[in-house]
Each structure stands twice: as C-alpha cells, then as structure tokens.
Amino acid sequence: MEVLVGKDEGRWPKGTRVRKVNTKAGDAHKDGALGTIVGALGPASPSQRAELIIELAKKGVNGDIEYFYFVEWDDMPGIPVGIADCRIEPIEKEEKDVPNKRSVRH
C-alpha cells in the first residue's frame, strides 16, 4: 500500500467532511462526531482486504477495509487520527451547511 497522506487519492478526497459511524467500546469519538479527511493510506489489494476481514473477524470486528484515512476531528483540530473507511461516512452537502441539524418536537 502507498501512503497518501496529504494527497487526494483516497476514495474520498482530502477535505471531505465525514461523520463517525460504527463506534466500538473505547473509541474516543462516538457515532455522529464530525471531522475532515486530511490524508489516506491505501487502497488495499483484494488479497490484503481478504486478510484484513479474517483478522478483524477473529477480534469480533466486521468490516471490509479498502482505505485507512487520517481525519482531523472538529473537537481535536490539528491532530490527524487514523480510522478505517468502514467507520466513517461522507457528509452530504446540505448537512455541511447546517451546524446543529436536529429535529424539533412541539
């Protein structure tokens, strides 16, 4: 795998806003945390992905990892944190423009 930190060659380019998903016990950030991609490692080849799936399954983790991203979380600016692609999702344009998108009940 090639290290692509600071480049745009990941599935999602540098600067993409993302949301944390699939939180596991002990994670510093929970589902819904917001951040920005600042780099990537990958892509993993099909054989590497197969090996990762098997190794992760042994640890009780489900997921297919193609890229490993470096994300700066909004609450930790300037500190890139590594995370697998199956644990983040890109945010839609509309959501980026609404800082506290919540449903209001009366």
Contacts in CASP RR format, 6 or more apart in sequence:
PFRMAT RR
TARGET T0000
AUTHOR 0000-0000-0000
METHOD contacts of the structure
MODEL  1
MEVLVGKDEGRWPKGTRVRKVNTKAGDAHKDGALGTIVGALGPASPSQRA
ELIIELAKKGVNGDIEYFYFVEWDDMPGIPVGIADCRIEPIEKEEKDVPN
KRSVRH
1 41 0 8 1.000
1 42 0 8 1.000
1 43 0 8 1.000
1 44 0 8 1.000
1 45 0 8 1.000
1 48 0 8 1.000
2 9 0 8 1.000
2 41 0 8 1.000
2 42 0 8 1.000
3 41 0 8 1.000
4 10 0 8 1.000
4 39 0 8 1.000
4 40 0 8 1.000
4 41 0 8 1.000
4 42 0 8 1.000
5 38 0 8 1.000
5 39 0 8 1.000
5 40 0 8 1.000
5 41 0 8 1.000
5 70 0 8 1.000
5 80 0 8 1.000
6 14 0 8 1.000
6 38 0 8 1.000
6 39 0 8 1.000
6 40 0 8 1.000
6 70 0 8 1.000
7 14 0 8 1.000
7 39 0 8 1.000
7 40 0 8 1.000
8 14 0 8 1.000
9 40 0 8 1.000
10 39 0 8 1.000
10 40 0 8 1.000
10 42 0 8 1.000
10 43 0 8 1.000
10 67 0 8 1.000
10 69 0 8 1.000
11 40 0 8 1.000
11 43 0 8 1.000
11 66 0 8 1.000
11 67 0 8 1.000
11 85 0 8 1.000
12 18 0 8 1.000
12 37 0 8 1.000
12 40 0 8 1.000
12 69 0 8 1.000
12 90 0 8 1.000
13 37 0 8 1.000
14 37 0 8 1.000
14 38 0 8 1.000
14 39 0 8 1.000
14 40 0 8 1.000
15 36 0 8 1.000
15 37 0 8 1.000
15 38 0 8 1.000
16 36 0 8 1.000
16 37 0 8 1.000
16 90 0 8 1.000
17 34 0 8 1.000
17 35 0 8 1.000
17 36 0 8 1.000
17 90 0 8 1.000
17 91 0 8 1.000
17 96 0 8 1.000
18 34 0 8 1.000
18 35 0 8 1.000
18 36 0 8 1.000
18 37 0 8 1.000
18 69 0 8 1.000
18 71 0 8 1.000
18 88 0 8 1.000
18 89 0 8 1.000
18 90 0 8 1.000
18 91 0 8 1.000
19 31 0 8 1.000
19 32 0 8 1.000
19 33 0 8 1.000
19 34 0 8 1.000
19 35 0 8 1.000
19 88 0 8 1.000
19 89 0 8 1.000
19 90 0 8 1.000
19 91 0 8 1.000
20 27 0 8 1.000
20 29 0 8 1.000
20 30 0 8 1.000
20 31 0 8 1.000
20 32 0 8 1.000
20 33 0 8 1.000
20 34 0 8 1.000
20 73 0 8 1.000
20 83 0 8 1.000
20 87 0 8 1.000
20 88 0 8 1.000
21 31 0 8 1.000
21 32 0 8 1.000
21 87 0 8 1.000
21 88 0 8 1.000
21 89 0 8 1.000
22 31 0 8 1.000
22 86 0 8 1.000
22 87 0 8 1.000
23 29 0 8 1.000
23 30 0 8 1.000
23 31 0 8 1.000
23 87 0 8 1.000
24 61 0 8 1.000
28 81 0 8 1.000
29 73 0 8 1.000
29 75 0 8 1.000
29 81 0 8 1.000
33 73 0 8 1.000
33 74 0 8 1.000
33 75 0 8 1.000
34 73 0 8 1.000
34 74 0 8 1.000
34 91 0 8 1.000
35 71 0 8 1.000
35 72 0 8 1.000
35 73 0 8 1.000
35 74 0 8 1.000
36 71 0 8 1.000
36 72 0 8 1.000
36 74 0 8 1.000
37 69 0 8 1.000
37 70 0 8 1.000
37 71 0 8 1.000
38 70 0 8 1.000
38 71 0 8 1.000
38 72 0 8 1.000
38 80 0 8 1.000
39 69 0 8 1.000
39 70 0 8 1.000
39 80 0 8 1.000
40 67 0 8 1.000
40 68 0 8 1.000
40 69 0 8 1.000
40 70 0 8 1.000
41 67 0 8 1.000
41 68 0 8 1.000
41 69 0 8 1.000
41 70 0 8 1.000
42 66 0 8 1.000
42 67 0 8 1.000
42 68 0 8 1.000
43 66 0 8 1.000
43 67 0 8 1.000
44 52 0 8 1.000
44 65 0 8 1.000
44 66 0 8 1.000
44 67 0 8 1.000
49 64 0 8 1.000
49 65 0 8 1.000
49 66 0 8 1.000
52 64 0 8 1.000
52 65 0 8 1.000
53 63 0 8 1.000
53 64 0 8 1.000
53 65 0 8 1.000
56 62 0 8 1.000
56 63 0 8 1.000
56 65 0 8 1.000
63 84 0 8 1.000
63 86 0 8 1.000
64 86 0 8 1.000
65 84 0 8 1.000
65 85 0 8 1.000
65 86 0 8 1.000
66 85 0 8 1.000
67 84 0 8 1.000
67 85 0 8 1.000
68 82 0 8 1.000
68 83 0 8 1.000
68 84 0 8 1.000
68 85 0 8 1.000
69 82 0 8 1.000
69 83 0 8 1.000
69 84 0 8 1.000
69 85 0 8 1.000
69 88 0 8 1.000
70 80 0 8 1.000
70 81 0 8 1.000
70 82 0 8 1.000
70 83 0 8 1.000
71 80 0 8 1.000
71 81 0 8 1.000
71 82 0 8 1.000
71 83 0 8 1.000
71 88 0 8 1.000
72 78 0 8 1.000
72 79 0 8 1.000
72 80 0 8 1.000
72 81 0 8 1.000
73 79 0 8 1.000
73 81 0 8 1.000
95 101 0 8 1.000
END
